[in-house]
Each structure stands twice: as structure tokens, then as C-alpha cells.
């Protein structure tokens, strides 16, 4: 996939803005208020944009190798954060972040924890955000997009020039923080100095540590007193149950297939991450519907899980075949099956799993979830929802193009060309090794993919 200059400029501004949003969230936790956290005055953090441009150009040939992409993202984030810290220190004479107190740090500019967070964010953006960013670009008329990007470049250049000039002045005067009031009084009629002082005030607000504020003044609101996150059976808790069930369900299936069939194969429902949507939705539904039976005899829980699991698994099989033209599992070779979609043995498994879940696992999982700090839990909850929605969307689009390619349909636009390039047949077949495509013609009889 070839990116034009306009593509790269667009990606720079988009990811710089998203990075600024992340910094805003961090500042809210650290200081208890929202501030303009970026180095420049506009809502941009250029280091995020630059980092993503480097990653995009480095990993564009690794679309079918997510593991390699992950390590490239980690390495790029580590180098860029270190270089950014050194350059800002040289430019302003001050540290905009300092990891000296963290374990495994290098010069206080990077540490293991920051690199891990940067790397994970970068790879999530590559997997889940970048495809939609590219699609959004292609949906905007070319001339309108070019005009918008040129205007943004002009504003950004002015903003950056003013900020660098002010930063150099701070360093030359030997103190980032001094007799601000006296300087304001002496130069209030000088427009250049007014701009400088306005920038200086903004940086004080964005980085309170420059003013050596007392720690008590910036505790933030990450741990409100007398509040419990996701108390009882609520939407937030069901979302966490969905995510945990999806993750653990995929692992259980993978181990089960490995033990019984001797093959280590992907059992994930999504392109990125080891998540089984069927298990996730099943866990959330079972929790919501079987929770009232928690104080009943085990046989009632078993019957509820038996019936709910059977109906649910059958419905999921029908849904995927109608929507995607694919079948992800087939039990036709097992006795007592119904149309190959469910079988008696697995319904028994659903019933037994319901007992373990309602009586043993859910109470412990609920207590663990409720220990998460309230605000952090809320942010992580909806971050998880957004990531899962994007993963589902791109997985569905990639499967749709895969089935279309099997039917001999050529790409009709830039979006379909991108999907064909980013999600080749080998990649799809590796993630979904048992997927059958039912929409091809009879003479091209569908077979289980290796």
C-alpha cells in the first residue's frame, strides 16, 4: 500500500490529536482537572504523530504478521520517547517528564512502564484505528481534504515557531519561572511579550510540577472516597464480564483443541487479540440471566445453563452464516447434533460451566472488579468497549472481503483495495482455520480451510 504525502500529513494530525486526548486523560488523573497538555498551544501532541508516521512506514510490509508489528511498535516508541525527552531538555532546559524514580529507566527519559504503555497504544492504533483512519480519508473528497491539510499545516507551523521562540527565551533568561508579575508590568504593551507570557502561563497550568506545587494539591480524582466501581450487577460489570469471558473462553478452547486434537490453532473470533465473542456474550448473558438463580439448587443452574447455552450457540451459528456467509464450527460429525450447530455433549458442558460460573467464579470475579479505582475503571471500561467495537468492525470487513475474493469479486474502490492488501487470504485462514464459506457456488465446493 502506497501512502501519498497528503496521507502522511493527515495521519500526523490525526494521531497527534489522539495523543493529546490521551494526555488530557492522564492529566485529569494526575491533577484533578483538564488542561492543554501538549507542548504547543493547539490540541496536538506532535510526538504521537511522528511516532505513528514512523511506525506506519516501518510496518506496512508486516500487515500479516501482528507479532512482528508489536515488537516494531515497542522499539519505535522507546527510541522516539527517549529522543523527544532529550530534545526538549536541550531546547527548554527543563524535563517535561522524568522517570528517574521508576525502575529500569534510562536517563529519566524512558522507563519500562512508559515504553510498555506506548508500545501497546501504538500497536492498538495500528490494528484498530489505522484501518478506519485510512477509510475516513478515502471518503472525503480529495480537493477538500487537501485544502484542510494545507490550512492545518500553516496554523501548526505558526504555533510551533511561536512556542520554540518562547522556549528559547526561557532558557536564555536562566529561569523558566521568575518574576513573572514584574515582567508582565514592564512589557505589557509589547505584543510579542504578551504572547510569550500567555504561553508561559499556559505551560504552568499544563505542567504544575514546574512551579513545584505541593503534592497534596495535585492528587487528582482517580480514587474518590466512599465509592465502589461497578457495585452489584450493572452495565459496567457486565462489560468486564464480557471481556474476561471472551479472553478466558478463547484460551480454554485453544487448550481443549490442543489436548484433544494435538493441534495448536487459533480459536479467536477477531483478527486482533485472543478473544472469543461467543464466549464473551455467553458469559455476559449467563451472568445477567442466571444470576437470580445463585441461591437455588445446582440442578436449576445446570438446566438454565444447558438450555441457555444451546439456544445461544445455535443462534450465533445462524447469525454468522446469514451475515458473513460463513460457518465457524460444525458438529455434524458428533452424535445428537441439530443441523451441526449444537450437540448434546456441548450443551452438557454449558450446564456444568454455568454451575461453576454462578456458584464459584463469578462471586470472586465480581469482588476483583469492584476493587478497581472508580474513575480508572470507568475509563478502562469504555476504552475496552471502543477497542472491541473497532476490532469487531475491522474483522467483519476483512471477512466480507475474504468471502468476496473467493467468489471472484475484484475490489471496487480504495477501501476494498486496502482490505485486500492488509488482510490477505493466508492471514484470514490462519486466524479462522475452521471457517467455511457457504456463499460460493456449488461447483466450488467449500472445504475446511487448513
N, C-alpha and C positions, 0 to 999 in steps of 0.2 A: 504494500500500500504506500503510495507516494503522497506526502504532505506538501502542500504549497506554502509559500511564505505567509499567506493570509491564514491558513490553517494554524500555523505555529503561533502567530500573533494572537489569534482567537484563543488558543489553548493557554497561552501565557496569562492573559487577562482573566480567563475563567478560573484557572487553578489558583491564581494569586488571590482572587476574591474568595474562593472556598477556603483557602488557607487563612485568610483574615477572619472569616466566620469562626473557624476552629480556635483561633487565638482569642476571639471575643468570648467564646465559651470558657476557655481556660481562665481568662481574666476575671470573669464573673465568679468562678470558684475561688480564685486566689484573693480577690479584693472585695468581693461582695457587690460589685457594680459593673456595668458595661462601659467600656472605654474604647477609643480608637487605638488599637494595639499595634497597628502597623508602623514601620519606620517612617514611611511617607505619610502625607496627610489624607490621601484618598483611601477608600476601603479596599486596600490591596496589601498583600504581603508578598513582595516580589520573589523572595527566596523559594516560596512554594511553587510559583510559576516556573522559575528557572529549573528547579529540581524536576518538575514534571516534564518539561521540554527535553531535558537530558534523558530521562527515563523513557519517554516515548520514542525517541530516536534510537536508544540503545536496545529496547526490547521489541521493536517492530518485527524482527525476524523470529521471535520466540513465542508467537501467539499460541502455538500448540503445545508449549512447554511451560505451564504455570509455575513449576518448581524453580526452573531457571529464572523466570521473571521475578520471583520472590527474592532470590539472592541478589539479582542485579539491583532491585529496588533498595534493598538493605544497604548495599555497598555505596550506591549513589547518594542516598540520604546521609550516610555517615560522612562521606567526603564533603558534600555540599554544606552541611551544618558546620563542620569544622572550618571550612574556608570562609563562610559567612561570619562566624564569630571572630575570626582573626581580622578580617577586613573591617568590620565595624569597630573593633578595638583600635585599629590603626587610624581609622577615619575620625572617630569622635573622642578617642582616649578613654572610653568607658565600655564596660561589658553590658550588653543588652540581655544576656543570660549568663549564668555562672553555675556550672555543675561541679565545682570544686569539692563540695560536700558530699557528692554522690560516689558510690562505688564504681570502680572501673571507668574513671573519667580520663580524658586526655587534655591537659592544659585548662580544664574547666570549660572547654568549648563544646565537648561532646561527652556523653556517658552511655553506658549500655542501655539504660532505660529509655533515654531520649531517642537513641538510634532505633530501638525496637519499635517505639511508637511511630516514628517517622516512616520506618520501613513498612509496617503494617498498613498505615494510612495510604502510602504510595501504591502498594500493590492492590489495595481495595479500590482505589481510584482507577487504576489501570483495568481491573477486571470488571467493575460495576458501574463506574461513572463515565469513563472514556468512551465506550461504545455509544452511549446516549448523547455525550457531548458532540461526537462526530456526526451523529444523525441530526441533532439540532442544527448544527452548522449547515448541513446539506439542505435543510428545509427552508432556510432563509434565502431570499433572492440574492444573487451574487453582488449586484451593484449596491444594494442596501447594506449588506454585510461589510463590503469594502469601505464604504463611507463611515460607518460606525467605528470600524477598527482604526481608520486614519485619525478620526477625531479623538478616540481614546488614546492613541499614541501621542498626539500633540499635548493633551492635558497631562498625561503621565510624564512626559519629558519636562514640562514646566515644573510640575510638582517635585520631581526628583532633583532638578537643578537647584530649586529654592532650598530643599531640605539639605542637600550636600553643602551648599554655601553656608547655611546656618550651622551645620555640624562642624565645619572647619573653623568657623568663628569661635565656637565654644572651646575648641581645643586650643586655639591660639591665645585666647584670653586666660587660659590656665585653669579655668574652673567652669564646670557645667552649671554650677549653682553658686550664685554670689549675691551681690547687692542688686537684686532684680528690681526692687522698687526704685532705687536711686537711678538706675539706668533707664527705667521707664520715664521717670521725670525729666531727665536730661535730653532724651531723644524722642519724646512723644510726638514731635512734629515731623519727624523724619520717617517717611513711609516705609523705607527699607527696614529700619529698626523696628517699626511696628510689626512688620511681617515676621521678623526674627523673633521678637518677644512672644508673638502669638504661637509660633511653632514651639518655642521653648516651654510655654505653659502647657501646650498640648502633650508634649513629651513627659512633663512632670506628672500629668494626670494618667498617662498611659503606663508609665514606669515609676510608681511611687517609691520603689527602692532607691531611686536616685536621690530622693530627699531624706533618706534614712528614717523613714517613718517607723514608729513603734510597731512591733509585730502584732500587738493586740488590735491595732487599727485596721488591719487588713486580713482578718481571719476568713472573710468570705462567708458564703452561706451553704457550703457543702454538707454541713452536719447540723441542721436545725434541731433544737432540743424538743423532746417530748413528741417526736413524730416517728412513725414506723412506715417504712416503704412497703407498698403492696400488702397491706394488712388484710387478712381474710381472703376470700375468693373474689378477686376483682379482675378487671381487664389487664392491668399491668402484670399481675401474677400469671394469668393465662398466657400472655405473650412470652414470658420467661419459660413457662412450662412447654410451650410450643417449640422454642429454640432449643431447650435442653433435650426434649424428646426427639426432635429431628436429629440432633447431634448423636445422642446415645443410640438411637434406633439404627442409624447408618452403621455405627461401629458394631452393634450386635449382629446385624445381617452379614456384615463383612466377615466377622469371626465365624458365624454359623456356616456360611458357604465354604470358607477355608477349611473348617474342620470336617464337614460332611462331603465336600466335593474335591478337596485338595487344591482348590484354585483361589488365588488372592485377586479378586476383581472388585471394581468399583460398584457400589450399591447406592450411590448418591442420586438424588433427584435433580440436582442442579449442577451447572458447569463448574462453579467455584465453591469450594468448601465441602466437607463431608456431612451433608445434611440430607435427610430423607423427609420430604414434605409429607408423605403419607404417615410416617411415624409422628411427625410434629403435630399435624392436625388431629391425628388419632389420640395423642396424649392430651391435647387441649380439650377435645370433645369428651374424652373419658373422664377427665377431671371435672368438667362442668356438669356432665350428666350423671356420673356415678358418685360424685362427692356426697349427695344426700344419703347414699347407702353405707357410708363409712361406719355407722354404728350398728348395721344389720349383720345377720349371719353371713359367713363367707359364701354360702351357696347362692344367695341373692346377688352378690357382687359378681360371682362367676357367670351366672345366667345373663346378667346385664352385659358383661364384657363379651361373652360368647355371641349374643345377638347383635350388639352394637358393632363389634369388630367385623362380623360377617357382612352386615349391611354396608358398613363404611368401606371395606376393602372392595366389595363388588361395585359400589358407586364410583370409587376412584378409578377403577379399571374402565368402566363405561365412559367416564368423563374424559380420560386421556385419549381414548380411541376416537371419540367424537370430535374433540377439539384439535388434537395433534395428528390424528390418523395413525397412532402408534399404540402398541401394547407393550407394557414394560414387564409384565410377568404372565406366565401361562401355566396353570396347574392341570392341564388336560391329562398329563401322564400320571396323576395321583388319583386314587380312588375317592369316591364320594365328592366329586367336584361339581360345580354348577357353571357350565359354559367356560370352564377353565379359569374363571375369575376368582373363585374362592373354593376351599375344600374343607372337609370336616376337621381334619387334623389341625389346620391352622386356626380354625375357629376355637378349638380347644385351647390352643396357645393364647389366643386373645383373652379367653376367660381366665386362665391362670395368671396371665400378665396383669389383668385387672385387679385380682386379689392382691398381688404383690404391690401394685402401684397404690391402690386406695388405702390399704392397711399399713404398709411399711414405708414405701419410698416417698410418697407424696408428703406426709407429715414432716419428714426430715428435709425434703427439698423446700417446702414452704418456710420452715424456720430459717433455712440458709438464705433464701431470697429476702426475707424480711430484715436481715442484718445489713443489707446494702444501705449506705447513706441515702436519704430520701431524694435529694436533688440529683446526685450522681446516678441513682437508679432510674430516675425519670429520663435523664439524658440518654443513658445507655439503652433503655428500653426502646425509645423511638429511633435511636441510631440503628439498633438491631432490626427494627421494622423496616426502615428505609433500605438498609443493606439487603435484607431478604427480598423485598419487593423488586429491587433492581436486579438481583440475581435471578429471580423467577422470570422477570420480563426478558432479560437477555437470553436466558436458557430457552424460553419459549420461542423467541425469534430465531435462534440458532437451529432448533429442532425443526421449525417450519421451513427454513431454507434447506435443511438436510433432506427432508422428505420431498421438497420441490426439485432438488437436484436429482434424486433418484427417479423422479418422473420425467426427467429431461428438460426441465424448465430453466432457461437461461436467465441471469439477473437482468432486471428491467430498469434499475436505477442505481445511483451511487450507494445507497444504503444496502441493497442486496449484494452489490459487489463487495462492500466492506464485510458483510456477514460471511460471504463465501471465502474471503481472504483470511479473516480472523478465526473462523470456526470450520476448519476443513473436515472432511469425512472421517479421517483417521482419529482426529480429536474427539468428535462426537461418538464414534464407535468405541473408543476407549473408556469414555465416561458411562455410556449406556451399552454394555456388551450384550445384554439380552433383549434389547429393544427390537420389536418387529414393526415394520411399516406396512399397514394394511391397505393403504390407498393406491399402491401400484397396481398395474394391470395384471390379470391372471397369468399371462404368458411370462411375466417377470416375477415368478412366484417368490414371495417373501420368505427369507430364511433367517434363522437366528444368527445375528452378527457374531463373529468370533471375538 
